[in-house]
Amino acid sequence: MAVFDPTVPFRRSDALAAGVSAWGLRAFRRLHRDVYVAPEVGLDARVRALAALTTAPAGALVARHTAAELLGGVVPSSPHVHLVLPRGSRVRAAGIEARVGRPLSNARIRGVPVTTAEDTFVDLGPELGLVDLVVLGDSLVKAARTTPAALVAAAASATGAQTPVLRRAAALVRTGVDSPMETRLRLLLVLAGLPEPVVNHVEYAEDGRWLRRFDLSYPELKVAVEYDGRQHAESQRQWERDVERREGLDRDGWRLVVVLSKGVYREPATTLDRVVAALAAAGSTARVTSDEWRAHFPGY
């Protein structure tokens, strides 16, 4: 018999069998009908997923938004725990969204059975737009749960109305992306028809020493585009390092375009103008050639 562990979601019957009285159950947090956990346990994605699985039939997997979160992916938040169930079964409980689906492969993340990164990406195809899908793909690759090639292959095998968007998103996933905002900034440029910048370009000195790394850049033109999520310098030393880095870039002929949050969400057109101007100053004739970006980055 398994040892009763109240820090993991458990059924009422398991607690009673372990010697907890019906009255004693009142001290525990009730998550679902007949499902409880110790009151000091935080309700993170793992605990919520385990609680949902406790109500589900054998063979159920955590899926979609919840699986993406457990896999280290970045997705829009959802108030529900998402499950995929074996055919012929169902779950009805508040806070759980369960669907019957095709047989899926699974991974185990901290003891939780979840759909694989590839299946999770495909399953979210009908629910996420192009940009959010690429954000998800980039973050799953960063978490070492999949590769761009594996996502392309999974999307190629998918069916349904959203397949074209899913396949395009998979083709835009890249290795080495550091943050969702970096993905969004890259897609703003790409969807405007500008050349795609190189992700995570590293420069080395002549003696092989590491000099600097750029989030997004056009190395042949010595133009870098970087997202900065800080609202101000974090410390005097950080400010000094930024000044030193900027002086080094100027000395080596690099032009740096720093983009803040408002440059993606509120003023995307201004960001595109700034990047085009930097490219032109470096000798490029690249221009905005597509209005597709407006559908994904409308600004205010």
N, C-alpha and C positions, 0 to 999 in steps of 0.2 A: 504494500500500500504506500502511495506517495505521501511524503511528509506535508502536512497542512501548512501552507505559507500564506498568511493573510495579506502580504504585500503584493501578491499576484491575484488578479480577479478570480473569485471562486463562487461556486454555487452554494446556495443555502444548505443543500443536502450534504455537501462536503464538510461544511462547518459543523453541522449537527453530528456527523459521523466522527469528527475529530474531538467531540466533547464540548463544543460551544453550545450554550443553551439558546433557545428561541429568544429569551429575554436579552441574552448577551449579544445577539446579532444587532441589537439596536445601537451598539457602540460603533458599528462599522458603517461605511459609506455605501449607500445603495446606488448602483450604476444602472442596472436594468432589473426587470422582474427576476427575482431570485438570484441576482448577481451582485456581489459585494466586494469591497476591498478595504484595507485598513485606512483609517481617516487621514493618516499622515502622508499617504502616497499621493504624489502629484499626478494630475490627469494629463500626462503627455501623450503623444501619438501612440507610443507603444502600449501604455496601459489601456487607453481607449480601444485600441485594436484587439488586445487580448480579451477585454470585457465583451466586445462584440462577438468574437469567435466563441466565447463560452456559451452564447445563446444559439450558435449556428450548428448545422449538421456537420458530420465528419466530411472532410474534403473541401470545406470552404476555405477561401484564400482572401487575404486583404488585397484590395485592388484600387485602381484609379488614384484619386487625390491622396488617400491615406497611404497607399503603397509607395507613391512617389515621395512623400515626405519621409517615410521610413528608409527609403533607398538613398536619401540625401538629395533628392531632386527639389527644384523650386517650382511650385505651382500656386495659383490663386487659392486662398484659404477656403475651406468648406466646413460647415458646422457638423457634417455627418461623417461617420466612419463608413467607408465603402467596402463592400464584400462582393465576391463573385461566388455563386453557389453551384453545386452539382445539379444537373437536370433533375426535375421532379421534386425539388426541395424549396423551402421558402423560410424567410425570417421576417417577423413583424415586431419591431421594437422601435421606440422613439430614439432618434439620433443615429439610426442605422439605415443605410440605403443599400439594399442587397439586390443583385440581379443574377438571374440564371445565365450562365455563359458557356462557351465552348470549353472543352478540357484545356487547361493551361499548364505550362511549366511553372515551377515556383522556386523561389529562393527563400532562405531563412535569415531574417535580420533580427538579431538579438532575441532569438527564440520565436519569432513571429513568422508564419508562412505567408509570403507575399508573392504577387505576380512578378515575373522577371522585369528588369528594366525595359527590355524590348516590348514585352506585352503591355506593360504599363503605358509606355509611349503611344503604342497603337490604340489602346483602349481610350486614351484621352483625346485622340484625334478629333472625334465628333464634338468635343466639349470646349476645346481651346482654340483660339485663333492662331494665326501663323507665328506671331512674335512670341506668344506664351509657349507655344510648342518648341520653338528653338531655344528659349530660355530653359525649358525642361530638359531638352536634349543636352545642351551644353553643361548643365548642372549635374546630370547623371554621368556624363563622361568625366567631369571633374571629380566626382565621387568614386571613380574607378568601378562603376557598375556596368558599364558598357563601352562601346566605341562608336565613332561616327559610322564606320562601315557596317556594324551590326544593326544600327538603327535604319540605315538605308535599306539593308536586306529585309528587315522586318516590315518596313513601310511598303516595299515592293510586293510583299505577299499579302498585304491588307486588301480588303474589299470595302465598298460602301461609298456613299456620296462624298465623304470628306477625304477620300484617298488622294486626290491631287494635292490638296493642302498639306496632308501628312507627308507625302513624298517630297514635296518642295521643302518642308521644314527639315526633314531628315537630311536632305542634301546641304542645308545651311548650317548644320551642327559642326562645331569645330573643337579641336583638342586645345587645352591650355587656357581656356577662358576663366578668368578669375571671379567674375561676379555677374549677376543678372543685368545690372545696369550697363556693364561692358557689352553684353549681348545686345541689349536694346540700342545702344549707341551704334554698334556695328551694323545692325539691321536698318537703322535710320539712313545710314550712308548708302547701303546696298540697295534698298528699296527706292532710293532717289536716283538710282542709275549711276552713282559714282563707283569708281573702282573699289573692289573689296580690299580693305586694309589687312595687312598681315597681323595675325594674333601672336602676342608674346615674342616679338622679335628681340633678340639679345645681341648686344654689341660687345666685342672683346677688343682689348688693346693688342698692339702688335706682338707683345710678349705672351699673349694668351690669357691675360687677366680679364676677369669679368668687369665690364664697365657700367653697363646700364641695361635695363629691360623696358620695353614699351608695351603697353596694353594693346594698342592698335597703332599701326604705322605704315608708311609708304617708304621703306628703306632706301629705294633708289632715288627718291626725291628728298630724303631727309626731312620728312614731315611726320610728326607724331600727333595722335589724337587720343587724349586720355580723359577718362571720367574721374572726377574728384568728388567723393561724397561728403567730405568734411566741410563744415560751414565756416571753419576758421582754423588757424594753425593750432595743433594740439598742445604744443609746448614751444618754448623759446628754441630748444635744440631742433625740433622738427622744422620750425620756420627757417633756421639757419641751414639745415640740410636742403630744404627746398630752394633756397637762394643759391647755394653751392651747386646744386644740380642744374638749375637754370643757367647759371654762368658757364657750366661745362658744356651744356647743349649749345649755347650761343657761340662758344669758342670753337666747337666742332661743326658749326654750320647747320644745326638742327633748328627747325621751327616747330614749336609746341603749341597745340590748340587744347586748352583745358576746358572741359565741359562740366558744368554743374547740373544738378537735378533739373532745374528749370529749363536748361538747354535741351532736355529730352522731352519733358512733359508739357512745358508751357511755351517754350520758344524754339521748337524744332527747326523752323524756317531760318531763324537767326543762326543756329548751329551749322546748318548746311551752307549758308552764306560764308561763315567764318572758315569752314574747311575748304570750300572752293577758292576763297581768297588766298589761303595758305598754299594750296596746290598751285595756283596761278603764279604766286611769287616764286615758287620753286621751279617754274618752267613748264607746268602741266597745262594742257588745254581741257582737262576734265570739267564737265559741267553737269548740273542736275538735268537729267533727260527723262525722268519719269515722275508722275504725280502719285504713284502707288503709295508712297510713304504717308500721304495725307490720310489714308484710310486707317492707318495704324498709329499715327502720331498726330492727332488733330490739333494739339495745342489748345490754348484758351482764346 
